[in-house]
Amino acid sequence: MAKLDAPPAIGPNAQSDPRNDAFLREVDDEYRRSQLENFWSRFGRAIAIGVVAVLVALAALLYWREDRAQRAGATGEAFNLALTRIDAGNIVAAKPVLADLAKTGTPGYRALAQLQAAAVAVQAGDKPRGLTLYRTVAADAALAVPFRDLATIKATQLEYDGLPPATVIARLKAFAVPGNPWFAVAAEMTGLAELRLHHPDRAAPLFVAIVRDTDTPPSARNRAAQMAVALGIDPATLIARPMTGTAK
């Protein structure tokens, strides 16, 4: 009687057949390959387009940053050149540089160029042009607030004598507040406008506040002190006394 082959071992200690393992690995690899091919056929194009788009965007960003840095450097050099020419008294050569920056420069340098051009025009006796440039900066919402505030103050100073006092007071209301960078000059113009309207009771506190503002230049504080005394303020009360400690 023929001897039958022993049945395959079963259990944790059973030895696996190498031929079965190889077959299973081959099936598993083929399945994975099939899945990958299906995935790539469905989404490969979109992935490739996405990768290219990201690379293009990154390259554009890097180029924009480099170009912006170079432009800023060139703009700064041009503005410094204009200032150097102005300091040397060569106003004629500085004007076209400022005019070009006012048109093509970054917002900051555009504002600086216009403000400098306005100052040059006023210095040269062309008050109308200077006033126009200051008004242009003050009305440009694309510029930073400090530039616009400076232009507003300068424009008001230039046309002060021709403005109704009420207009001066309304325009400078936001500036004539202690702590504002333009407090001293705005409060002085506002105080004088109040006097033109015969309101000494409103003008006096402004002059006193200017005197007590330690950030105000000495010349402006001296003028304010003289106006305050002329309005009947006791000189001894102009300088604020330090607060004493609470008695224990």
MODELLER restraints for C-alpha pairs under 7 A, 6 or more apart:
rsr = mdl.restraints
at = mdl.atoms
rsr.add(forms.Gaussian(group=physical.xy_distance, feature=features.Distance(at['CA:9:A'], at['CA:15:A']), mean=6.96, stdev=0.5))
rsr.add(forms.Gaussian(group=physical.xy_distance, feature=features.Distance(at['CA:75:A'], at['CA:105:A']), mean=6.39, stdev=0.5))
rsr.add(forms.Gaussian(group=physical.xy_distance, feature=features.Distance(at['CA:78:A'], at['CA:97:A']), mean=6.88, stdev=0.5))
rsr.add(forms.Gaussian(group=physical.xy_distance, feature=features.Distance(at['CA:82:A'], at['CA:94:A']), mean=4.70, stdev=0.5))
rsr.add(forms.Gaussian(group=physical.xy_distance, feature=features.Distance(at['CA:82:A'], at['CA:97:A']), mean=6.07, stdev=0.5))
rsr.add(forms.Gaussian(group=physical.xy_distance, feature=features.Distance(at['CA:82:A'], at['CA:98:A']), mean=6.60, stdev=0.5))
rsr.add(forms.Gaussian(group=physical.xy_distance, feature=features.Distance(at['CA:85:A'], at['CA:91:A']), mean=6.49, stdev=0.5))
rsr.add(forms.Gaussian(group=physical.xy_distance, feature=features.Distance(at['CA:85:A'], at['CA:93:A']), mean=6.75, stdev=0.5))
rsr.add(forms.Gaussian(group=physical.xy_distance, feature=features.Distance(at['CA:85:A'], at['CA:94:A']), mean=5.62, stdev=0.5))
rsr.add(forms.Gaussian(group=physical.xy_distance, feature=features.Distance(at['CA:86:A'], at['CA:94:A']), mean=6.18, stdev=0.5))
rsr.add(forms.Gaussian(group=physical.xy_distance, feature=features.Distance(at['CA:98:A'], at['CA:113:A']), mean=5.09, stdev=0.5))
rsr.add(forms.Gaussian(group=physical.xy_distance, feature=features.Distance(at['CA:98:A'], at['CA:117:A']), mean=6.42, stdev=0.5))
rsr.add(forms.Gaussian(group=physical.xy_distance, feature=features.Distance(at['CA:101:A'], at['CA:109:A']), mean=6.74, stdev=0.5))
rsr.add(forms.Gaussian(group=physical.xy_distance, feature=features.Distance(at['CA:101:A'], at['CA:110:A']), mean=5.58, stdev=0.5))
rsr.add(forms.Gaussian(group=physical.xy_distance, feature=features.Distance(at['CA:101:A'], at['CA:113:A']), mean=6.03, stdev=0.5))
rsr.add(forms.Gaussian(group=physical.xy_distance, feature=features.Distance(at['CA:102:A'], at['CA:110:A']), mean=4.34, stdev=0.5))
rsr.add(forms.Gaussian(group=physical.xy_distance, feature=features.Distance(at['CA:102:A'], at['CA:111:A']), mean=6.92, stdev=0.5))
rsr.add(forms.Gaussian(group=physical.xy_distance, feature=features.Distance(at['CA:102:A'], at['CA:113:A']), mean=5.45, stdev=0.5))
rsr.add(forms.Gaussian(group=physical.xy_distance, feature=features.Distance(at['CA:102:A'], at['CA:114:A']), mean=5.74, stdev=0.5))
rsr.add(forms.Gaussian(group=physical.xy_distance, feature=features.Distance(at['CA:103:A'], at['CA:110:A']), mean=6.77, stdev=0.5))
rsr.add(forms.Gaussian(group=physical.xy_distance, feature=features.Distance(at['CA:107:A'], at['CA:143:A']), mean=5.95, stdev=0.5))
rsr.add(forms.Gaussian(group=physical.xy_distance, feature=features.Distance(at['CA:108:A'], at['CA:143:A']), mean=6.98, stdev=0.5))
rsr.add(forms.Gaussian(group=physical.xy_distance, feature=features.Distance(at['CA:111:A'], at['CA:137:A']), mean=6.48, stdev=0.5))
rsr.add(forms.Gaussian(group=physical.xy_distance, feature=features.Distance(at['CA:111:A'], at['CA:143:A']), mean=6.94, stdev=0.5))
rsr.add(forms.Gaussian(group=physical.xy_distance, feature=features.Distance(at['CA:111:A'], at['CA:147:A']), mean=6.59, stdev=0.5))
rsr.add(forms.Gaussian(group=physical.xy_distance, feature=features.Distance(at['CA:114:A'], at['CA:133:A']), mean=6.21, stdev=0.5))
rsr.add(forms.Gaussian(group=physical.xy_distance, feature=features.Distance(at['CA:115:A'], at['CA:134:A']), mean=6.55, stdev=0.5))
rsr.add(forms.Gaussian(group=physical.xy_distance, feature=features.Distance(at['CA:118:A'], at['CA:129:A']), mean=6.91, stdev=0.5))
rsr.add(forms.Gaussian(group=physical.xy_distance, feature=features.Distance(at['CA:118:A'], at['CA:130:A']), mean=4.06, stdev=0.5))
rsr.add(forms.Gaussian(group=physical.xy_distance, feature=features.Distance(at['CA:118:A'], at['CA:133:A']), mean=5.52, stdev=0.5))
rsr.add(forms.Gaussian(group=physical.xy_distance, feature=features.Distance(at['CA:118:A'], at['CA:134:A']), mean=6.40, stdev=0.5))
rsr.add(forms.Gaussian(group=physical.xy_distance, feature=features.Distance(at['CA:119:A'], at['CA:130:A']), mean=6.43, stdev=0.5))
rsr.add(forms.Gaussian(group=physical.xy_distance, feature=features.Distance(at['CA:121:A'], at['CA:127:A']), mean=6.52, stdev=0.5))
rsr.add(forms.Gaussian(group=physical.xy_distance, feature=features.Distance(at['CA:121:A'], at['CA:129:A']), mean=6.34, stdev=0.5))
rsr.add(forms.Gaussian(group=physical.xy_distance, feature=features.Distance(at['CA:121:A'], at['CA:130:A']), mean=5.20, stdev=0.5))
rsr.add(forms.Gaussian(group=physical.xy_distance, feature=features.Distance(at['CA:122:A'], at['CA:130:A']), mean=5.33, stdev=0.5))
rsr.add(forms.Gaussian(group=physical.xy_distance, feature=features.Distance(at['CA:131:A'], at['CA:155:A']), mean=5.65, stdev=0.5))
rsr.add(forms.Gaussian(group=physical.xy_distance, feature=features.Distance(at['CA:131:A'], at['CA:158:A']), mean=6.81, stdev=0.5))
rsr.add(forms.Gaussian(group=physical.xy_distance, feature=features.Distance(at['CA:134:A'], at['CA:151:A']), mean=4.83, stdev=0.5))
rsr.add(forms.Gaussian(group=physical.xy_distance, feature=features.Distance(at['CA:134:A'], at['CA:152:A']), mean=6.90, stdev=0.5))
rsr.add(forms.Gaussian(group=physical.xy_distance, feature=features.Distance(at['CA:134:A'], at['CA:154:A']), mean=6.81, stdev=0.5))
rsr.add(forms.Gaussian(group=physical.xy_distance, feature=features.Distance(at['CA:134:A'], at['CA:155:A']), mean=5.60, stdev=0.5))
rsr.add(forms.Gaussian(group=physical.xy_distance, feature=features.Distance(at['CA:135:A'], at['CA:151:A']), mean=6.67, stdev=0.5))
rsr.add(forms.Gaussian(group=physical.xy_distance, feature=features.Distance(at['CA:135:A'], at['CA:152:A']), mean=6.95, stdev=0.5))
rsr.add(forms.Gaussian(group=physical.xy_distance, feature=features.Distance(at['CA:135:A'], at['CA:155:A']), mean=6.42, stdev=0.5))
rsr.add(forms.Gaussian(group=physical.xy_distance, feature=features.Distance(at['CA:137:A'], at['CA:148:A']), mean=5.73, stdev=0.5))
rsr.add(forms.Gaussian(group=physical.xy_distance, feature=features.Distance(at['CA:137:A'], at['CA:151:A']), mean=6.04, stdev=0.5))
rsr.add(forms.Gaussian(group=physical.xy_distance, feature=features.Distance(at['CA:138:A'], at['CA:148:A']), mean=4.20, stdev=0.5))
rsr.add(forms.Gaussian(group=physical.xy_distance, feature=features.Distance(at['CA:138:A'], at['CA:149:A']), mean=6.68, stdev=0.5))
rsr.add(forms.Gaussian(group=physical.xy_distance, feature=features.Distance(at['CA:138:A'], at['CA:151:A']), mean=5.18, stdev=0.5))
rsr.add(forms.Gaussian(group=physical.xy_distance, feature=features.Distance(at['CA:138:A'], at['CA:152:A']), mean=5.48, stdev=0.5))
rsr.add(forms.Gaussian(group=physical.xy_distance, feature=features.Distance(at['CA:165:A'], at['CA:193:A']), mean=4.74, stdev=0.5))
rsr.add(forms.Gaussian(group=physical.xy_distance, feature=features.Distance(at['CA:165:A'], at['CA:194:A']), mean=6.97, stdev=0.5))
rsr.add(forms.Gaussian(group=physical.xy_distance, feature=features.Distance(at['CA:165:A'], at['CA:196:A']), mean=6.67, stdev=0.5))
rsr.add(forms.Gaussian(group=physical.xy_distance, feature=features.Distance(at['CA:165:A'], at['CA:197:A']), mean=6.82, stdev=0.5))
rsr.add(forms.Gaussian(group=physical.xy_distance, feature=features.Distance(at['CA:168:A'], at['CA:190:A']), mean=6.56, stdev=0.5))
rsr.add(forms.Gaussian(group=physical.xy_distance, feature=features.Distance(at['CA:168:A'], at['CA:193:A']), mean=6.77, stdev=0.5))
rsr.add(forms.Gaussian(group=physical.xy_distance, feature=features.Distance(at['CA:169:A'], at['CA:190:A']), mean=5.30, stdev=0.5))
rsr.add(forms.Gaussian(group=physical.xy_distance, feature=features.Distance(at['CA:169:A'], at['CA:193:A']), mean=6.70, stdev=0.5))
rsr.add(forms.Gaussian(group=physical.xy_distance, feature=features.Distance(at['CA:172:A'], at['CA:186:A']), mean=5.90, stdev=0.5))
rsr.add(forms.Gaussian(group=physical.xy_distance, feature=features.Distance(at['CA:172:A'], at['CA:190:A']), mean=6.94, stdev=0.5))
rsr.add(forms.Gaussian(group=physical.xy_distance, feature=features.Distance(at['CA:175:A'], at['CA:182:A']), mean=5.83, stdev=0.5))
rsr.add(forms.Gaussian(group=physical.xy_distance, feature=features.Distance(at['CA:175:A'], at['CA:183:A']), mean=5.46, stdev=0.5))
rsr.add(forms.Gaussian(group=physical.xy_distance, feature=features.Distance(at['CA:175:A'], at['CA:186:A']), mean=5.79, stdev=0.5))
rsr.add(forms.Gaussian(group=physical.xy_distance, feature=features.Distance(at['CA:176:A'], at['CA:183:A']), mean=4.76, stdev=0.5))
rsr.add(forms.Gaussian(group=physical.xy_distance, feature=features.Distance(at['CA:176:A'], at['CA:186:A']), mean=4.98, stdev=0.5))
rsr.add(forms.Gaussian(group=physical.xy_distance, feature=features.Distance(at['CA:176:A'], at['CA:187:A']), mean=4.48, stdev=0.5))
rsr.add(forms.Gaussian(group=physical.xy_distance, feature=features.Distance(at['CA:177:A'], at['CA:183:A']), mean=5.62, stdev=0.5))
rsr.add(forms.Gaussian(group=physical.xy_distance, feature=features.Distance(at['CA:184:A'], at['CA:210:A']), mean=5.77, stdev=0.5))
rsr.add(forms.Gaussian(group=physical.xy_distance, feature=features.Distance(at['CA:184:A'], at['CA:216:A']), mean=6.04, stdev=0.5))
rsr.add(forms.Gaussian(group=physical.xy_distance, feature=features.Distance(at['CA:187:A'], at['CA:206:A']), mean=5.91, stdev=0.5))
rsr.add(forms.Gaussian(group=physical.xy_distance, feature=features.Distance(at['CA:188:A'], at['CA:207:A']), mean=6.77, stdev=0.5))
rsr.add(forms.Gaussian(group=physical.xy_distance, feature=features.Distance(at['CA:191:A'], at['CA:203:A']), mean=4.32, stdev=0.5))
rsr.add(forms.Gaussian(group=physical.xy_distance, feature=features.Distance(at['CA:191:A'], at['CA:206:A']), mean=6.02, stdev=0.5))
rsr.add(forms.Gaussian(group=physical.xy_distance, feature=features.Distance(at['CA:191:A'], at['CA:207:A']), mean=6.84, stdev=0.5))
rsr.add(forms.Gaussian(group=physical.xy_distance, feature=features.Distance(at['CA:192:A'], at['CA:203:A']), mean=6.95, stdev=0.5))
rsr.add(forms.Gaussian(group=physical.xy_distance, feature=features.Distance(at['CA:194:A'], at['CA:200:A']), mean=6.73, stdev=0.5))
rsr.add(forms.Gaussian(group=physical.xy_distance, feature=features.Distance(at['CA:194:A'], at['CA:202:A']), mean=6.50, stdev=0.5))
rsr.add(forms.Gaussian(group=physical.xy_distance, feature=features.Distance(at['CA:194:A'], at['CA:203:A']), mean=5.56, stdev=0.5))
rsr.add(forms.Gaussian(group=physical.xy_distance, feature=features.Distance(at['CA:195:A'], at['CA:203:A']), mean=6.30, stdev=0.5))
rsr.add(forms.Gaussian(group=physical.xy_distance, feature=features.Distance(at['CA:200:A'], at['CA:231:A']), mean=6.95, stdev=0.5))
rsr.add(forms.Gaussian(group=physical.xy_distance, feature=features.Distance(at['CA:204:A'], at['CA:228:A']), mean=5.60, stdev=0.5))
rsr.add(forms.Gaussian(group=physical.xy_distance, feature=features.Distance(at['CA:204:A'], at['CA:231:A']), mean=6.44, stdev=0.5))
rsr.add(forms.Gaussian(group=physical.xy_distance, feature=features.Distance(at['CA:207:A'], at['CA:224:A']), mean=4.81, stdev=0.5))
rsr.add(forms.Gaussian(group=physical.xy_distance, feature=features.Distance(at['CA:207:A'], at['CA:225:A']), mean=6.70, stdev=0.5))
rsr.add(forms.Gaussian(group=physical.xy_distance, feature=features.Distance(at['CA:207:A'], at['CA:227:A']), mean=6.73, stdev=0.5))
rsr.add(forms.Gaussian(group=physical.xy_distance, feature=features.Distance(at['CA:207:A'], at['CA:228:A']), mean=5.64, stdev=0.5))
rsr.add(forms.Gaussian(group=physical.xy_distance, feature=features.Distance(at['CA:208:A'], at['CA:224:A']), mean=6.92, stdev=0.5))
rsr.add(forms.Gaussian(group=physical.xy_distance, feature=features.Distance(at['CA:208:A'], at['CA:225:A']), mean=6.91, stdev=0.5))
rsr.add(forms.Gaussian(group=physical.xy_distance, feature=features.Distance(at['CA:208:A'], at['CA:228:A']), mean=6.19, stdev=0.5))
rsr.add(forms.Gaussian(group=physical.xy_distance, feature=features.Distance(at['CA:208:A'], at['CA:238:A']), mean=6.01, stdev=0.5))
rsr.add(forms.Gaussian(group=physical.xy_distance, feature=features.Distance(at['CA:210:A'], at['CA:216:A']), mean=6.83, stdev=0.5))
rsr.add(forms.Gaussian(group=physical.xy_distance, feature=features.Distance(at['CA:210:A'], at['CA:221:A']), mean=6.00, stdev=0.5))
rsr.add(forms.Gaussian(group=physical.xy_distance, feature=features.Distance(at['CA:210:A'], at['CA:224:A']), mean=6.30, stdev=0.5))
rsr.add(forms.Gaussian(group=physical.xy_distance, feature=features.Distance(at['CA:211:A'], at['CA:221:A']), mean=4.68, stdev=0.5))
rsr.add(forms.Gaussian(group=physical.xy_distance, feature=features.Distance(at['CA:211:A'], at['CA:224:A']), mean=6.03, stdev=0.5))
rsr.add(forms.Gaussian(group=physical.xy_distance, feature=features.Distance(at['CA:211:A'], at['CA:225:A']), mean=5.98, stdev=0.5))
rsr.add(forms.Gaussian(group=physical.xy_distance, feature=features.Distance(at['CA:211:A'], at['CA:238:A']), mean=6.68, stdev=0.5))
rsr.add(forms.Gaussian(group=physical.xy_distance, feature=features.Distance(at['CA:212:A'], at['CA:238:A']), mean=6.77, stdev=0.5))
rsr.add(forms.Gaussian(group=physical.xy_distance, feature=features.Distance(at['CA:212:A'], at['CA:239:A']), mean=5.73, stdev=0.5))
rsr.add(forms.Gaussian(group=physical.xy_distance, feature=features.Distance(at['CA:212:A'], at['CA:240:A']), mean=6.30, stdev=0.5))
rsr.add(forms.Gaussian(group=physical.xy_distance, feature=features.Distance(at['CA:229:A'], at['CA:235:A']), mean=6.23, stdev=0.5))
